[in-house]
Amino acid sequence: MQPSGTTTVERALDALNFFLADVRDGLGPYLAIYLLTERKWDEASIGSVMSIAAIAGILAQTPAGALIDRSRAKRALMIAAAVAVTAACLLLPLLNRFELVAATQALAAASGSVFAPAIAAVTLGIVGPKAFAARTGRNEAFNHAGNAVAAAIAGGTAYWFGPVVVFWLLAAMALASIAATLSIPPTAIDHQVARGLDDMEEHGASQDRPSGFRVLLTCRPLLIFAVSTVIFHFANAAMLPLVGQKLALVNRNLGTSLMSVCIIAAQMVMVPVAMLVGRKADVWGRKPIFATALAVLAIRGALYPLSDNPYWLVSVQLLDGIGAGIFGALFPLVVADLTHGTGHFNISQGAIATATGLGGALSTAVAGFIIVHAGYSAAFLFLAAVACAGLIGYCALMPETLRAATTTSRTTALASLNE
């Protein structure tokens, strides 16, 4: 493996995470604003499109993880995914039918499923397991910084050019992310370490089993963590789009700009939170940090209904920076803890992300129907209650996953999967 501390590779990873931030999630919450204000769709239809896209992403997660585990063309896969996401989103303004809009967003979501495992794998393959926690925190910090800058640009230009500006911004960021990907030397990535193997004797064909689904179903802590992430995303995924819809209904022209303010506010909090998690996760442990994310999420959902004032909504959105900042930095660390030495780090990420995506997919659809029948406040309070229930279950059932030693043998790792 190449030296992990080289300035060139470190800067390349920084740039990749920064520019890919606006590409990996496609249009994200801006999709809801665009469909609401430009296409005049109702909240239930918007939620259905977002759920269809999320389901497509779910179905692609585990195959994407398996592909990253096996492939030595990780850079090419990220470039292809960036092109596919951008092309699918740029087609959206040209389409009117529900089926076609849903299809483009499903393609974008499926392609975007490559990014998370690919970035985690490339990072692990470059820096190794000992530096992985700190580097993951740095990755997330640059990812959030990229989101903040993109949101600032979108917010600053949408007032004059309308919501369509986010499409061209996405294209520009995609081109920059491709350049950043190509700047990572292919020889800097140890592809065996990238899949969770450290020792050459562990690189044999026997590592082809168990599959990602079996890892998820036979490792009790991994299963508990998967359920916890489902609950986290079910409670979290719909909140920002719902805030965006409320802001757009108050002022159509300022809807995208105010959404950008919400995103920027949260991202500014996520940057230091991600850096803190990266530095302290090996000291404080994983469990108390993730419990904090669930608690903050429950509080956030309960605070939104207290006022429709834009300043209040943006202020509450700051709490998203804590929850999302923790989750983004901690997720690959917990998976790496539980799959170390098995060679299935990336497919396990995909398997858990499949479960996680299920929560996000259901969130927007359920919240949309609740709004239609009971209003926005009822939807926010329901999501807060779900987060609270998840916090109680997580604290009661989830063990600490931080390893006492820096390495785990293959025998130990495989045995832990069957506990």
N, C-alpha and C positions, 0 to 999 in steps of 0.2 A: 504494500500500500504506500502511496506517495505521502510525504510529510503533510500533516494536517494543518499546520499553522502557516503555510505559505500565503503571502499577501495576495497573490493573484487569485488563488482559489477562494479565499475568504471573501474577497471583493466580488467575485463572480457569483457566489452564493447569495451575498447581500443583494446584488442587482437582480438576480433571478426572483427572489422572494418579493422584492419591491415592485417590479413591473408585472409579475404574474398575479399580484393581489387583485387587480381589477379584471383579470381574465378568468381565473379559476372558478368564480361563481357566476359568470355570465352577467346578465342584466341585474340579477339579484332583486332587491326591493324596488328598483326603478321599473321593473316590469309591471308591478301592480299600479304604479302611478301612471305609466304610459297607457295601459289598457283602460284605466278608470277615466282619465282626462281626455285622451285623444280618441279612443274607440268607444267610450261611453258604456263599457261593460259593467254589469252589476258585480257586487262583491263575491257572490257564490260562483259565478263563472270565472272570475279572476282566480279564486282559490282553487277551482278545479284544474285550470291550466297549470298553475304552480305545483299542484299535487301530481299531475301527470308527468311533469318534468322531473319532479323529485323521485317518482317511482322508476323512471328510466335510469336515473342515476343510481338508485338502489340496485337494480338488476345488473348494472355494470361494475359495481364496486369490487365484488370478490374476483370476477375474472380479471379486472384491472390489477388487483394485487398479485394474483397468480402470474400474470404476464410480467409484471415488474420483477418478481422473484426470479423468473427464468431468463429474462432478457438481458443482454449486454448492450442493447441499443436504447438505454433509458433516455438519453438526450433526444434522440429522434422521436421517441414516443411523446415526449412533452411538446415538442415542436408541432407534431401532427395534431395533437389535442388542442393546442392554442389556435391553430388554423381552423379547425372544425368548429370550435366554440364561436370564434369571431364570425365566420361565414354564416353560421346559423342565426346569429343575432342580427347581422346586417340585412338578412332577408326579411326580418319581421315587419318593417314599415311597408313592404310591398305586398303583404298578405292581409286578407280580410276575414277569411273563414276560420272558425274556431278550430277545426281539425288541423289546418295548416299551421296556425300559430302554435298549437299544442305540439305538433310534430317538430317544429324548429327548436322549441325549448327542450323537448325530450332529447334531441340530438345534442344540444349544447350541454345538457346535464350529464348525459352518458359519456361524452368526451371529457368533460371536466373531472370525472371520477379518477382519471389517470394522475392528476396533479399531486394530490396529497400523498399517496404511497410513493410516487416517483421522487418527490422532493425529500421525503423522509429517508428513502433508500439511498439516494445520492449523498445525502448528508452523512448517514451512517457509514457508507462506503468510503467517504473521504476522511472523516474525523475519527471513526472508530467508536466503540461503546463508552470508553472512559470520558470522552469529551462531548458525548451526544446530548446530555441534558442541557449544558450551557449553550451549545450551538443551536439546539432546537429553540431555546428561548430567544436567541438572536434572530433566527429565521422568522419567528412569529412577530418579533418587534419590527423587522423590516417589512413583513407582510402587512401589518397594521398601518405602518407609515405610508406604504404605497396606497392602501385603501383611503387614508386620510387625504393624501394629495389628490388622488383621482376624484374623490368626492368634492374637494374644494374647487377643482377645475370645473366639474359638472355643475356645482351650485352657482359658480360665478358666471357661467355662460348660459345656463338654461333659461334664465329670465329673459334674455334677448332672443335666443334661438329655439327655445322650447325643449321638451323632454327628449327630442330626437338627438340632442347633442351627446347623450351618453353612448349612442351607437358608435359615433366616430372616435370618441375617447377610448372605447374598448378596442377598436382597431389599432389605434396608435400604441396603446400599452401592449397589445399582442406582438406587434413588430419589435418593440423594445425587449420583450421577454424572450423572443426567439434569438435576438442578438446576445442576450445575457446567457442563454443556454449554451450557445455555441462557444462562448468564452470560457466555459469549464473544460479543461483538458480531459479527454476521455481516459487517459492513463492515470488520472488522479483518483478514479473510482475503483475501489476493490469490490467487485461484484459478489464475492462470497460473503464478505463482511456486511455488504448491503442487504443481504437477506437474513442476517442474524447469526452467521457462523463466524467463529474466530480462529479455529484451528484447522490446519490443512487436512488432518485426518478425519475431520467432520464433514468433508466436502463430497463424500461419496453419494452414489445414487440412492442409498437408503433414506436420504433426506426428502425424497419425494412424497413421503407419507408421515404423519396424517395430513389430510387436506385442511384447508382453512375452516370449513364448516365443522369438521370433527374436532379441531382445536377449540372452536367456540363452544361446542356442546359437551366436551369432556373435561374442560378445565373450569371448575366451579368459580374461582375468582374472576376469570375472564368472562364467564357468562353473567355474573353479577354486574361486572363493569359494563358489559354490553347493554343490559337492561337499564342501568343507570344513565347511559348515554342516550338511549331511546327516550327516556323520560325527560332528560335535559333538553333535547332538541324538540320534543313535542311541546314543551312549555315555552321554548325560546323562539322557534322558527317563525311563528306568526306575529310575534310582538312588533318587530320593526316594520313589516309591511302594513300592519294595522295602524301604527302611528303615522306612516306615510299617507295612508288613505284619509285619516282624519285631518291631517294638515292640508291635503289637496282639496278636500271638501270646503275648508275654510277659505282658501285662496288658491284658485286653479293655477295662476301664473307663478305663484311662489311655492307650489307644492314640491317640485323637484329641488328647488333651492333649499327649502326648509328640511327636506329629507337629507340633503347633503350636509346640512348643519348637524343633524342628528348623527349621521355616520361619522363626521369629522370629530364630534365631541366624544363619541365612544372610542374611536380609533386612537385619539390622543391619550386616553386612559389605558388602552390595551397595550401600547408600546412599553411603558414602564412595568406594567403588570406581567407581561410575557418575559421581560428581562429578569424580573424578580423571581418568577417561577423557575426559569432556567438556572438561576444561581442558587436557589434555596431548596429545590425539590429533593436534592440528595442530602439535605440537612434536616428539613422539617418532615420529610416523608410525603407520599402522594395523597394519602387519605384525607388529612385535614384540609389540604388545599382544594381538592375537588368538592368537599363538603361545603366549603366557603362559597364556591361557584353556585351550587344549588340554592344555598340560603339567600344569596344576593338576587338570584333570579326570581325567587318567590316574593321578595320584598319589592322588586321592580314591578312585577305584575300587579301587585296590590296598590302601588302608588299611581299608576297611570290614570285610573278612573277618577281621581280626586279633582282633576281640573282639565279643561280643554285648552287652556292657555298655551300657546306655542312655546313660551319660555319655560313653563313647567314641564312640558313634554320633552323638550331638549335636555333639561336638567336631569330628569329621571333616566333619560337614555344614557347618561354618563355611567350608570350602573352596569349597562351592557358591556362596557369596557372591562369591568372586573370579571364578570362571568365568562365572556367569550375569550378574554385574554388568558384566563386560567385554562379553559378547556383546550384551546389551540396548542398551548405549550405542553400540557400534561398528557394529552391523549397518546401521542407516540411513545412517551416514556413508560406509561403503564403497560402498553402492548409489548414494548421491548423487554420490560421486566419479566413478563409472563411467557414470552416465547424465546428468550435468550438461549442460544445453542441448538434450536430446533431447525433452523433454516426456513422458517415460515413466518418471518416477521411481517412481510408485506401482504401476503395472502390473509394473515390474521387481521391486519389493519383493514383489509377489504371486507372481511367477514363481519367485523364489528361495525364498520362504516355502513354496511348493508343494513344492519339492525338500526343504526343511528339514523340513516336516511328514512327509514320507515316512520320514525317519530316525526321528522320534519315534514314528510309528505302528508301525514294525517293532520298535522297541526294547522296548516293553512286551510285545508278543506273544512275541518271541524269548526275552526274559528269563523270562517266565512259564513257558514250556516247559522252559527250562534248569533252573529251580528244581524243577519236578516230577520231572525225571529225574536231576539232579545236585546240587541244593541251592543255597542262597543264595550261598555263597562262590564257587562256580563261575560263577554269573551275574555277580557283581561283578568277578571277575578277567577274564572275557570282555569286559565293557564297558570295563575299563581298557586291555586290549590294543588294542581298536578305537581308543580315543582316542590311544594312543601311535602307532599306524600313521598316523592322521590328522595328527598333529603332524609326523611325518617328511615326509609328502607335501606338507603346506602350506609348510613351510620350504624345500623344494626347488623348488616350482613357482610359488608365489604372488608376484607383484611388489608393490612398494609402490604404493598408490593415491592417496596424498596429493598433491593438485595443487600445483604450484609457484606458480601464479597463483590469484587468488581467483575468477576467472571463466573460462569456457571458451566459445568460440564454438560455434554450432550446427554449423558445418562440421567443426571439430576433434572435437567430441563424436561426431558420426555416423561420422567416419572411424575413431575409436578403437573403435567397436563392431564393425568389420570386420577388426580386426587379428588 
